[in-house]
Amino acid sequence: MPLFRASHVADNIYQLTGEALQRRGIRLLLADLDNTLVPYGVPLPDEKLKAWRDDLAAHGITLFVLSNNRHAQRPSTFANGLEVPYIGHAGKPKTPSFFKAMEQMGVTPQETAIVGDQVFTDVLGGNRAGVTTILVKPIRLAGNPGRYLRYAVEVPFRLLSSGGERL
């Protein structure tokens, strides 16, 4: 699989069910925070996100926030509110944080997936770490002109990924 191509695509995280992930042998779902789980700046999880986490858990899947956010409080506050483990300032697409999360949770790359909205961090890092990669559409681009540019550069890779299996 090319490094910039996701193995699966979905419109959003809510299309990923615990049952579907469990069928694929996934026990750990690493999740990007901003623009994947919630829009940038949303401080705490809502009930819908907590219910999704509960569905994953009911199928033996641990949700784990893996965020590149450089503000230590952001991923900490959010993950604690969601009652899930996390690594902030993860350094994606570098792989050490992926392996640290898997070691912490006692799983292998074959039992791990990452869901994220960015090709050059989430998908590239996940592919380099040997985990299943799931690309979702960004929740909201507004607020940062740099995001528009970054997502525009990703378009060809998103198109390649769209040929991947939908979850």
ChimeraX attribute file (.defattr): number of C-alpha atoms within 10 A of each C-alpha:
attribute: neighborCount
match mode: 1-to-1
recipient: residues
	/A:1	7
	/A:2	12
	/A:3	16
	/A:4	24
	/A:5	25
	/A:6	30
	/A:7	24
	/A:8	18
	/A:9	26
	/A:10	20
	/A:11	15
	/A:12	20
	/A:13	22
	/A:14	13
	/A:15	14
	/A:16	19
	/A:17	16
	/A:18	23
	/A:19	16
	/A:20	14
	/A:21	21
	/A:22	17
	/A:23	10
	/A:24	13
	/A:25	15
	/A:26	24
	/A:27	26
	/A:28	28
	/A:29	25
	/A:30	28
	/A:31	22
	/A:32	27
	/A:33	26
	/A:34	21
	/A:35	20
	/A:36	21
	/A:37	22
	/A:38	20
	/A:39	15
	/A:40	16
	/A:41	9
	/A:42	14
	/A:43	15
	/A:44	16
	/A:45	17
	/A:46	12
	/A:47	10
	/A:48	10
	/A:49	16
	/A:50	14
	/A:51	11
	/A:52	18
	/A:53	21
	/A:54	16
	/A:55	16
	/A:56	23
	/A:57	15
	/A:58	13
	/A:59	17
	/A:60	17
	/A:61	22
	/A:62	21
	/A:63	24
	/A:64	24
	/A:65	26
	/A:66	28
	/A:67	26
	/A:68	20
	/A:69	17
	/A:70	12
	/A:71	10
	/A:72	13
	/A:73	12
	/A:74	19
	/A:75	26
	/A:76	18
	/A:77	14
	/A:78	19
	/A:79	23
	/A:80	13
	/A:81	14
	/A:82	19
	/A:83	14
	/A:84	14
	/A:85	18
	/A:86	23
	/A:87	21
	/A:88	21
	/A:89	16
	/A:90	20
	/A:91	18
	/A:92	20
	/A:93	20
	/A:94	15
	/A:95	17
	/A:96	14
	/A:97	21
	/A:98	27
	/A:99	16
	/A:100	13
	/A:101	20
	/A:102	20
	/A:103	12
	/A:104	10
	/A:105	14
	/A:106	11
	/A:107	15
	/A:108	15
	/A:109	19
	/A:110	14
	/A:111	19
	/A:112	26
	/A:113	25
	/A:114	25
	/A:115	29
	/A:116	30
	/A:117	28
	/A:118	22
	/A:119	27
	/A:120	19
	/A:121	19
	/A:122	28
	/A:123	29
	/A:124	22
	/A:125	24
	/A:126	30
	/A:127	24
	/A:128	16
	/A:129	19
	/A:130	18
	/A:131	24
	/A:132	22
	/A:133	28
	/A:134	31
	/A:135	28
	/A:136	23
	/A:137	17
	/A:138	19
	/A:139	16
	/A:140	13
	/A:141	14
	/A:142	11
	/A:143	9
	/A:144	9
	/A:145	9
	/A:146	11
	/A:147	14
	/A:148	13
	/A:149	10
	/A:150	13
	/A:151	19
	/A:152	11
	/A:153	13
	/A:154	15
	/A:155	12
	/A:156	13
	/A:157	18
	/A:158	23
	/A:159	11
	/A:160	14
	/A:161	23
	/A:162	17
	/A:163	13
	/A:164	17
	/A:165	12
	/A:166	15
	/A:167	16
